[in-house]
């Protein structure tokens, strides 16, 4: 199992709510912010999708082929499927789905591609950037991703952590010749290795099709916030041009929610925590409320709640919520509205009672 190999099997340690106090006094004092998020009133599994109230000591089980737990995979996969559902009807634009800082050998990216079946004029293109591997030349990370997509060469583009094209796209030779070509291509890649992740726009978009291209979903993985911000820094002009619609980020051990919110606010995007039942917006919270939310015991602290029993603990700490999401603000579109409604209404967490539309109300029969 890849999770065993990577040393990413997590174990859960609980701590009490002592030290955390609910803010009873909440005053706007003329500010334009929100303070009606009461984190202590939400179910514990809202931001911890693997929480089992009947067995609190249960160790979360990673899904085979990835370091993510079963609950985390279900939550992020359902969200990505909601994004795909909103964009599948639009067959007149070239869609690019991008995964950066990939640590799971392309497991989540492969699952995501299933939600964009080939249809219309354009085939959705998947771009997978490897995380910085333990080996200096990124061979290990790149090879894991290549192995994941052996049968999906045509619409899948694989890169090392610096954006150099990996492998030999479109190679149809036998295995020995293909391996030789891959090695040659990689040596060329190493000689021209970038010092920093280059402009995503230049890597992904065809200049002749740029006006008809969009990135419905960008997923940013990684073991540090610095790595994630270096990726996001290369997307700012794409955010300004509304070429990227949705961004999903893993909750890295050192992630600072305030810094993340500030980046997206500067680029006119809203920031959400991805919950089990719904998207919870946090960029409009009053500062004291955001701090109160992020320090609640149901959300993990890097040294107390989620620790790994194998491997580098500092890099492999899992924090709650496992994912953050960003979408454009001040711009109403049916795609963005559809994404939120699809995710909220079909969470399945509480059956039909979770659906709030008039047609789905359950009558009380006596």
Secondary structure, 3 states (H helix, E strand, C coil): CHHHHHCCCEEECCCCCCCCCCCCCCCCCCCCCECCCCHHHCCHHHCCCCCCCCCCCCCCCECCCCCCEHHHHHHHHHHHHHHHHHHCCCCCCEEEEEEEEECCCCHHHHHHHCCCCCCCCCCCEEEEEECCCCCCCCHHHHHHHHHHCCCCCCCEEEECCCCCECCCCCCCCCHHHHHHHHHHHHHHHHHCCCCCCCCHHHHHCCCCCHHHEEEEEEEECCCCHHHHHHHHHCCHHHHHCCCEEEEEEECCCCCCHHHHHHHHHHCCEEEEEECCCCEEECCCECHHHHHHHHCCCCCCCCCCCEEECCCCHHHHCCCCCCEEEEEECCCCCHHHHHHHHHHHHCCCCCHHHHCCCHHHCCCCCC
